[in-house]
Amino acid sequence: MAHELEDESYVIQIRAKLNQQKVKLWELPYYNSTTQECTESELEKLAIVFHEQLQISVKDCLNAIRKLQQNALDKLKSKDEFSKTGIATFKIRTPMQGAANRHFDVKVKTTAKAQELAEIVAGKLETEALRIKLVCAGKVLNHLQTLAEQNVSNGATVMALVMIQSADAAQKENSLFDRVHKIRSDAELLINDNDQSNFLSLEDQDGNAIHLPKAEKTALLMALTLYEKGKVALRKENFEEALLLFLEADTDFRSCNSQLLTMVDNYALLNLDIVWCYLCLKNINQLPDAEQRLRVCEEKFRQSYGENMRRVTAIKGTQQCSEKALLLRLHLLKAILYFHQNKREEAKIMFQVVETELQSLKVDDASLTTLLEFGFDLSESRIALRASTNNVEAAVDFINNRREVVAANEKKSKRENNLYKKIGYEQADEIRINVDLVDQLTEMGYSEGLAATALKRSNNDILNALNDLQNNTDLLKRELMSNMTPSQDLISKLTDLGFHKEAASTALRQTINNFEDAVEFLITARKNNEYDKLLTDLECLNAESSPSGESTNTHTSAASLVTEQAGPSRKKAKNDSNSAKKEMMDILYNSFSKDMDTNNNNYLDLPLIEEATILDEYKKLLNMK
């Protein structure tokens, strides 16, 4: 990579000089269009001039000039060909891990589908088209749409991603396209099933539940899920798959309209990771949206963290915030972008900033070892030491305080979810009930269920909720009973006492899942000879809701028989079906979540080893000491 960067550095500098001096290498005296020959003597003279101006060897200057001249001639030729025939020329860049990227041109009409371009590229790379994914201007091309429809114009640079596999692995594994498609399909299954499960939830980094409208929640969950799977691939240094998953997540993020995206840093981190993939794939100077993504990232960081980290410092109470590791990576990528834009002075300044940040974020090995011996894990230890400038005692306090905050918020979120289940509140994502206000009302003597229902009706206006509790108690009870689901555990307890299951369910609805009140309700019904009537009413209600409209005594007996014989069979079949579905979803979830990071804070834990190596490479190119 160092040799490639060095050559790139020469080309960048000489291109800037050519533009500054308005030198046209495709015209006389450097090129004769009639004979189609280069004038070597003139090119050599120009190389000597640039050697004196830039302190680059004459040989390297000449090589760079020839390369730039050939690029200019190729561009003119392709432009002429496109205007006459409609055949476009695309510059293909294929990342090759552990080796120099492959560069070649491909010709195809812009009216052709991207699939045709993929097939030509696959032929050049001697692989299957299904293993090729094309990325242009930060977007994954749809193979079924034409290039023109996707704004891919003549002369565009296209990155071709290929899954790197051994021959044996290729037979066992799906193509990169199929893997990414399967990940999205599995995520859709889990997210769609999420209304009946606790597989996925939205929380901030402190463990607080985040509530959104259902449609937006689905889009955001998909974006975050694909992002997490991308990070798994990134940790394994499978940069091609990581980039594709990140770009898929980017599409889903863009469909979210919530103001949440302007307040949290997930989307900023995604943009940062996309540009990091460009760098790892040695394509940061090839894709034009790298600069835009870094700009988005910087703006999102400013919104989330505040100017100079003021907001994070105010919240976390430390000047040495662990989020600074993320800013370091952002600054490093900005410096690299400046370098490739030939903004060398700006690049030097930014690299100096990165070097200072690296030094301030350096973790003391002895302190890290001490924390590990205390039983803390590597990630939280490194984050804590950076946040406390390597003070072991302060780092221990940081970790313990952090754990307490997360545990408290998770407990609060769990209680909130249980409360929603208790009152049958299915739209909890749209209107969040303030649990603290529920506590205030229960302290006044009102039941938790009624208090929550009143707050739901009043949009968390405690005065209106109080008014409802005082004057509309029956209305609140009816609403609560119509929405709530009787507790299966309490139903089992009541049937153990000899009550019928249906009667137990009715009693729990009437008493809002209060076991003692339910027992009293059923005993009173028996004392007043109303228990049998209760069962009869329930039986009639079931008969009226059956498909047949008849209600004779004979039919009622038959219905009772069906309830006793066929009913349990149907229920068993339904339970078996639900059990099988749950088992399938458990297997899918366990497979899907394998290697996914469940620690909310690990995204802050950058070892910064790669950053230090890259910094040294670019400092040498800029002759920085």
Solvent accessible surface area in square Angstrom, and as a share of the most:
residue,aa,sasa,rsa
1,M,90,0.40
2,A,62,0.48
3,H,130,0.58
4,E,60,0.27
5,L,12,0.06
6,E,71,0.32
7,D,58,0.30
8,E,36,0.16
9,S,3,0.02
10,Y,37,0.14
11,V,6,0.04
12,I,4,0.02
13,Q,19,0.09
14,I,0,0.00
15,R,98,0.36
16,A,33,0.26
17,K,46,0.19
18,L,12,0.06
19,N,104,0.53
20,Q,130,0.58
21,Q,75,0.33
22,K,171,0.72
23,V,28,0.16
24,K,98,0.42
25,L,6,0.03
26,W,92,0.32
27,E,79,0.35
28,L,127,0.63
29,P,65,0.41
30,Y,32,0.12
31,Y,27,0.10
32,N,50,0.26
33,S,84,0.54
34,T,123,0.72
35,T,74,0.43
36,Q,137,0.61
37,E,109,0.49
38,C,56,0.34
39,T,45,0.26
40,E,77,0.34
41,S,61,0.40
42,E,43,0.19
43,L,1,0.00
44,E,76,0.34
45,K,121,0.51
46,L,15,0.07
47,A,0,0.00
48,I,84,0.43
49,V,62,0.35
50,F,0,0.00
51,H,65,0.29
52,E,114,0.51
53,Q,87,0.39
54,L,37,0.18
55,Q,146,0.65
56,I,12,0.06
57,S,55,0.35
58,V,58,0.33
59,K,150,0.64
60,D,41,0.21
61,C,0,0.00
62,L,22,0.11
63,N,72,0.37
64,A,5,0.04
65,I,0,0.00
66,R,97,0.35
67,K,104,0.44
68,L,16,0.08
69,Q,5,0.02
70,Q,95,0.42
71,N,57,0.29
72,A,20,0.16
73,L,32,0.16
74,D,51,0.26
75,K,130,0.55
76,L,84,0.42
77,K,142,0.60
78,S,9,0.06
79,K,137,0.58
80,D,69,0.36
81,E,46,0.21
82,F,70,0.29
83,S,88,0.57
84,K,155,0.65
85,T,71,0.41
86,G,28,0.26
87,I,55,0.28
88,A,0,0.00
89,T,11,0.07
90,F,0,0.00
91,K,43,0.18
92,I,0,0.00
93,R,33,0.12
94,T,1,0.01
95,P,5,0.03
96,M,61,0.27
97,Q,80,0.36
98,G,89,0.86
99,A,56,0.43
100,A,61,0.47
101,N,15,0.08
102,R,102,0.37
103,H,102,0.46
104,F,33,0.14
105,D,61,0.32
106,V,3,0.01
107,K,98,0.41
108,V,9,0.05
109,K,99,0.42
110,T,19,0.11
111,T,100,0.58
112,A,14,0.11
113,K,104,0.44
114,A,0,0.00
115,Q,59,0.26
116,E,79,0.35
117,L,0,0.00
118,A,0,0.00
119,E,89,0.40
120,I,58,0.30
121,V,0,0.00
122,A,4,0.03
123,G,54,0.52
124,K,99,0.42
125,L,25,0.12
126,E,162,0.72
127,T,33,0.19
128,E,112,0.50
129,A,21,0.16
130,L,106,0.53
131,R,45,0.17
132,I,1,0.00
133,K,18,0.08
134,L,0,0.00
135,V,0,0.00
136,C,16,0.10
137,A,49,0.38
138,G,3,0.02
139,K,139,0.59
140,V,38,0.22
141,L,5,0.02
142,N,70,0.36
143,H,27,0.12
144,L,136,0.68
145,Q,79,0.35
146,T,28,0.16
147,L,0,0.00
148,A,52,0.41
149,E,118,0.53
150,Q,37,0.16
151,N,136,0.70
152,V,3,0.02
153,S,70,0.45
154,N,36,0.19
155,G,36,0.35
156,A,20,0.15
157,T,29,0.17
158,V,0,0.00
159,M,1,0.00
160,A,0,0.00
161,L,0,0.00
162,V,20,0.11
163,M,11,0.05
164,I,97,0.49
165,Q,43,0.19
166,S,71,0.46
167,A,83,0.64
168,D,101,0.53
169,A,33,0.25
170,A,40,0.31
171,Q,159,0.71
172,K,174,0.74
173,E,84,0.37
174,N,76,0.39
175,S,14,0.09
176,L,1,0.00
177,F,74,0.31
178,D,53,0.27
179,R,75,0.27
180,V,7,0.04
181,H,108,0.48
182,K,107,0.45
183,I,18,0.09
184,R,55,0.20
185,S,41,0.26
186,D,18,0.10
187,A,0,0.00
188,E,74,0.33
189,L,92,0.46
190,L,0,0.00
191,I,11,0.06
192,N,106,0.54
193,D,16,0.08
194,N,14,0.07
195,D,93,0.48
196,Q,140,0.62
197,S,29,0.19
198,N,125,0.64
199,F,40,0.17
200,L,29,0.15
201,S,75,0.49
202,L,10,0.05
203,E,69,0.31
204,D,44,0.23
205,Q,47,0.21
206,D,34,0.18
207,G,0,0.00
208,N,48,0.24
209,A,11,0.08
210,I,35,0.18
211,H,38,0.17
212,L,13,0.07
213,P,67,0.42
214,K,116,0.49
215,A,84,0.65
216,E,31,0.14
217,K,35,0.15
218,T,52,0.30
219,A,20,0.15
220,L,7,0.03
221,L,9,0.05
222,M,11,0.05
223,A,0,0.00
224,L,35,0.17
225,T,7,0.04
226,L,0,0.00
227,Y,3,0.01
228,E,44,0.20
229,K,26,0.11
230,G,0,0.00
231,K,35,0.15
232,V,14,0.08
233,A,5,0.04
234,L,26,0.13
235,R,127,0.47
236,K,132,0.56
237,E,100,0.45
238,N,44,0.23
239,F,22,0.09
240,E,2,0.01
241,E,5,0.02
242,A,0,0.00
243,L,0,0.00
244,L,2,0.01
245,L,0,0.00
246,F,0,0.00
247,L,6,0.03
248,E,44,0.20
249,A,0,0.00
250,D,7,0.04
251,T,90,0.52
252,D,20,0.10
253,F,1,0.00
254,R,148,0.54
255,S,69,0.45
256,C,12,0.07
257,N,135,0.69
258,S,24,0.16
259,Q,134,0.60
260,L,34,0.17
261,L,16,0.08
262,T,43,0.25
263,M,114,0.51
264,V,34,0.19
265,D,14,0.07
266,N,49,0.25
267,Y,23,0.09
268,A,0,0.00
269,L,11,0.06
270,L,0,0.00
271,N,2,0.01
272,L,3,0.01
273,D,14,0.07
274,I,0,0.00
275,V,0,0.00
276,W,6,0.02
277,C,0,0.00
278,Y,0,0.00
279,L,4,0.02
280,C,32,0.19
281,L,3,0.01
282,K,45,0.19
283,N,0,0.00
284,I,7,0.03
285,N,58,0.30
286,Q,40,0.18
287,L,5,0.02
288,P,100,0.63
289,D,22,0.11
290,A,1,0.01
291,E,68,0.30
292,Q,89,0.40
293,R,8,0.03
294,L,4,0.02
295,R,129,0.47
296,V,36,0.21
297,C,0,0.00
298,E,47,0.21
299,E,74,0.33
300,K,29,0.12
301,F,5,0.02
302,R,95,0.35
303,Q,57,0.25
304,S,14,0.09
305,Y,10,0.04
306,G,14,0.14
307,E,85,0.38
308,N,125,0.64
309,M,9,0.04
310,R,152,0.56
311,R,100,0.36
312,V,9,0.05
313,T,25,0.15
314,A,87,0.68
315,I,124,0.63
316,K,57,0.24
317,G,67,0.64
318,T,26,0.15
319,Q,136,0.61
320,Q,22,0.10
321,C,0,0.00
322,S,3,0.02
323,E,2,0.01
324,K,61,0.26
325,A,0,0.00
326,L,6,0.03
327,L,29,0.14
328,L,0,0.00
329,R,19,0.07
330,L,1,0.00
331,H,33,0.15
332,L,0,0.00
333,L,0,0.00
334,K,35,0.15
335,A,0,0.00
336,I,0,0.00
337,L,20,0.10
338,Y,50,0.19
339,F,0,0.00
340,H,24,0.11
341,Q,66,0.29
342,N,43,0.22
343,K,82,0.35
344,R,48,0.17
345,E,113,0.51
346,E,79,0.36
347,A,0,0.00
348,K,60,0.25
349,I,107,0.54
350,M,31,0.14
351,F,0,0.00
352,Q,99,0.44
353,V,55,0.32
354,V,0,0.00
355,E,72,0.32
356,T,93,0.54
357,E,37,0.17
358,L,29,0.14
359,Q,129,0.57
360,S,59,0.38
361,L,2,0.01
362,K,135,0.57
363,V,21,0.12
364,D,62,0.32
365,D,110,0.57
366,A,71,0.55
367,S,12,0.08
368,L,26,0.13
369,T,69,0.40
370,T,42,0.24
371,L,0,0.00
372,L,75,0.37
373,E,135,0.61
374,F,119,0.50
375,G,62,0.59
376,F,24,0.10
377,D,71,0.37
378,L,80,0.40
379,S,16,0.10
380,E,31,0.14
381,S,0,0.00
382,R,38,0.14
383,I,4,0.02
384,A,0,0.00
385,L,0,0.00
386,R,12,0.04
387,A,4,0.03
388,S,17,0.11
389,T,91,0.53
390,N,50,0.26
391,N,77,0.40
392,V,42,0.24
393,E,136,0.61
394,A,39,0.30
395,A,0,0.00
396,V,32,0.19
397,D,76,0.39
398,F,42,0.17
399,I,4,0.02
400,N,59,0.30
401,N,85,0.44
402,R,37,0.13
403,R,118,0.43
404,E,114,0.51
405,V,67,0.39
406,V,29,0.17
407,A,59,0.46
408,A,61,0.47
409,N,27,0.14
410,E,75,0.34
411,K,157,0.66
412,K,81,0.34
413,S,7,0.04
414,K,137,0.58
415,R,82,0.30
416,E,1,0.00
417,N,63,0.32
418,N,76,0.39
419,L,4,0.02
420,Y,13,0.05
421,K,123,0.52
422,K,71,0.30
423,I,5,0.02
424,G,21,0.20
425,Y,21,0.08
426,E,157,0.70
427,Q,97,0.43
428,A,11,0.09
429,D,32,0.17
430,E,98,0.44
431,I,73,0.37
432,R,95,0.35
433,I,1,0.01
434,N,63,0.32
435,V,7,0.04
436,D,76,0.39
437,L,28,0.14
438,V,0,0.00
439,D,45,0.23
440,Q,81,0.36
441,L,0,0.00
442,T,43,0.25
443,E,146,0.66
444,M,105,0.47
445,G,69,0.66
446,Y,59,0.22
447,S,55,0.35
448,E,45,0.20
449,G,1,0.01
450,L,17,0.08
451,A,0,0.00
452,A,0,0.00
453,T,3,0.02
454,A,0,0.00
455,L,0,0.00
456,K,39,0.16
457,R,104,0.38
458,S,19,0.12
459,N,103,0.53
460,N,45,0.23
461,D,59,0.30
462,I,40,0.20
463,L,133,0.66
464,N,85,0.44
465,A,0,0.00
466,L,32,0.16
467,N,76,0.39
468,D,15,0.08
469,L,6,0.03
470,Q,116,0.52
471,N,104,0.53
472,N,51,0.26
473,T,47,0.27
474,D,96,0.49
475,L,69,0.34
476,L,0,0.00
477,K,79,0.34
478,R,140,0.51
479,E,38,0.17
480,L,1,0.01
481,M,40,0.18
482,S,87,0.56
483,N,61,0.31
484,M,3,0.01
485,T,88,0.51
486,P,9,0.06
487,S,35,0.22
488,Q,115,0.51
489,D,107,0.55
490,L,30,0.15
491,I,10,0.05
492,S,61,0.39
493,K,108,0.46
494,L,0,0.00
495,T,48,0.28
496,D,123,0.64
497,L,104,0.52
498,G,47,0.45
499,F,15,0.06
500,H,92,0.41
501,K,108,0.46
502,E,75,0.34
503,A,0,0.00
504,A,0,0.00
505,S,28,0.18
506,T,26,0.15
507,A,0,0.00
508,L,0,0.00
509,R,90,0.33
510,Q,90,0.40
511,T,25,0.15
512,I,25,0.13
513,N,29,0.15
514,N,62,0.32
515,F,53,0.22
516,E,122,0.55
517,D,66,0.34
518,A,0,0.00
519,V,28,0.16
520,E,114,0.51
521,F,69,0.29
522,L,0,0.00
523,I,73,0.37
524,T,61,0.35
525,A,8,0.06
526,R,107,0.39
527,K,156,0.66
528,N,84,0.43
529,N,132,0.68
530,E,91,0.41
531,Y,12,0.05
532,D,103,0.53
533,K,128,0.54
534,L,32,0.16
535,L,42,0.21
536,T,72,0.42
537,D,68,0.35
538,L,35,0.17
539,E,67,0.30
540,C,62,0.37
541,L,112,0.56
542,N,88,0.45
543,A,20,0.15
544,E,136,0.61
545,S,91,0.59
546,S,40,0.26
547,P,146,0.92
548,S,48,0.31
549,G,83,0.80
550,E,112,0.50
551,S,92,0.59
552,T,79,0.46
553,N,132,0.68
554,T,110,0.64
555,H,47,0.21
556,T,43,0.25
557,S,73,0.47
558,A,48,0.37
559,A,27,0.21
560,S,32,0.21
561,L,91,0.45
562,V,68,0.39
563,T,81,0.47
564,E,125,0.56
565,Q,120,0.53
566,A,39,0.30
567,G,7,0.07
568,P,69,0.43
569,S,69,0.44
570,R,148,0.54
571,K,117,0.50
572,K,127,0.54
573,A,64,0.49
574,K,137,0.58
575,N,91,0.47
576,D,75,0.39
577,S,67,0.43
578,N,79,0.40
579,S,67,0.43
580,A,60,0.47
581,K,100,0.43
582,K,131,0.56
583,E,107,0.48
584,M,102,0.45
585,M,7,0.03
586,D,46,0.24
587,I,109,0.55
588,L,27,0.13
589,Y,63,0.24
590,N,99,0.51
591,S,74,0.48
592,F,10,0.04
593,S,31,0.20
594,K,139,0.59
595,D,74,0.38
596,M,38,0.17
597,D,47,0.24
598,T,129,0.75
599,N,58,0.30
600,N,61,0.31
601,N,18,0.09
602,N,40,0.21
603,Y,42,0.16
604,L,2,0.01
605,D,22,0.11
606,L,23,0.11
607,P,70,0.44
608,L,11,0.05
609,I,127,0.65
610,E,81,0.36
611,E,2,0.01
612,A,37,0.28
613,T,75,0.44
614,I,20,0.10
615,L,6,0.03
616,D,74,0.38
617,E,46,0.21
618,Y,1,0.00
619,K,20,0.08
620,K,153,0.65
621,L,30,0.15
622,L,4,0.02
623,N,134,0.69
624,M,30,0.13
625,K,226,0.96
